Amino acid sequence: MAMKQAATAAIRAFSSSVTSQSSPLVRHLHASAGSKKIVGVFYKANEHQYIVTDDKEGLNCELEKHIPDLHVLITTPFHPAYVTAERIKKAKNLQLLLTAGIGSDHVDLNAAAAAGLTVAEVTGSNVVSVAEDELMRILILVRNFLPGHHQVIKGEWNVAGIAHRAYDLEGKTIGTVGAGRIGKLLLQRLKPFNCNLLYHDRLKIDPELEKQIGAKFEEDMDAMLPKCDVLVINTPLTDKTRGLFNKERIAKCKKGVLIVNNARGAIMDTEAVVDACNSGHIGGYSGDVWNPQPAPKDHPWRYMPNQAMTPHISGTTIDAQLRYAAGVKDMLDRYFKGQNFPAQNYIVKEGELAPQYR
């Protein structure tokens, strides 16, 4: 409901602003005078919503009909409209691509940069939500929670069937691949559990914060993997990280490793994860990101053993929805007024990609 209300406010802000005067730019950030078409792609619920469409796939979909003359496209990473180079080429009026959330990898960023588009997202809007969700998933896997819950549903009672795979979190080694906003929050939340905390990233955490958390920097990711009882993926999806965890890299992990991935499904090789779960090399896999999204009914991750998968929900708490809806509204307001966005929100600006996507 919060997202719907904020979306309504954003559209109203748009409607009241279309007659404002602003400096015309060609396929850049700010709105020129005149009516604009804004297309939003969100979930379709069972009640009235202030949206345009959720029909986003195929040549005859509703979104495709609006591509040639839209100016702004808003979508989410949870139910993404994939903005390909072909769609960008067709969108002659397109100026602005907004992500209602974090993670704009559903956009062909190189094509967007070449076309002079602006791509922006609500940076930081759901980092708390995702970090908390990751902590929950770690505990679910370590304590072997799901089999016990399933016993309750089935009317069963077999403690031994659960306890043989249940452990304490204390004393375990937890490693995160990526220690940006979400990764740092996760490490902070793990500190009270008295774990051994490791992290790999292109940048080191601030030394004072690193000392407070008690986390150790691992420059070589492959050297970190066999040390980890639990591995958490917190890196963005880029050309460098796509398929990063293939068969060979998963083999470097400790046998029985537990993996949590709320980053992006395409960072993992789908079949390699299935094979490792089937063999027991991965002792448990949990996350809410898939490749593609939404995941088809026959996606193999739905059926592999010891998985605790969900739809892409970690960043969609009501609190997070309020933040990213407000962020989208703020950027629309700034767009209509010819103002810049907060610097950290830009993913593509004036043809240049943000550092994490280069």
Number of C-alpha atoms within 10 A of each C-alpha: 10 15 22 17 15 21 21 17 16 22 19 12 16 20 13 11 19 17 13 13 14 16 10 13 12 14 19 20 26 22 29 22 15 10 13 17 15 19 19 23 20 25 15 13 8 5 5 8 17 16 17 14 16 19 16 19 13 9 9 10 13 15 22 16 12 15 22 16 15 19 21 23 22 19 24 21 21 23 17 24 22 17 21 16 17 10 17 20 15 14 18 15 18 28 24 26 25 24 29 31 27 21 20 26 19 18 20 16 26 16 18 27 18 13 20 20 24 26 27 28 27 25 22 18 23 23 22 19 19 24 24 16 21 25 17 13 25 24 16 17 25 20 19 21 17 15 18 18 12 11 15 12 9 9 7 11 11 11 11 9 13 17 14 10 14 16 13 10 20 13 12 18 16 24 30 28 22 22 24 18 15 22 25 22 18 23 24 18 14 20 16 10 12 13 18 20 22 22 26 24 19 12 11 16 18 9 9 9 12 16 11 11 18 17 22 16 19 18 14 11 17 14 11 21 25 16 19 23 22 27 26 26 23 27 23 21 21 17 12 11 15 16 18 17 19 16 17 10 16 22 16 16 23 19 17 17 23 26 26 27 24 24 24 26 20 18 24 23 18 19 13 18 22 20 14 22 22 14 13 15 19 25 23 24 26 22 26 22 24 25 16 12 18 13 15 11 9 8 13 13 21 15 12 17 17 19 22 20 19 13 14 20 15 23 25 18 15 12 15 22 21 19 22 26 25 22 26 22 22 16 22 24 18 17 22 23 18 19 15 12 19 14 10 12 20 20 26 25 19 17 19 19 18 15 8 11 18 11
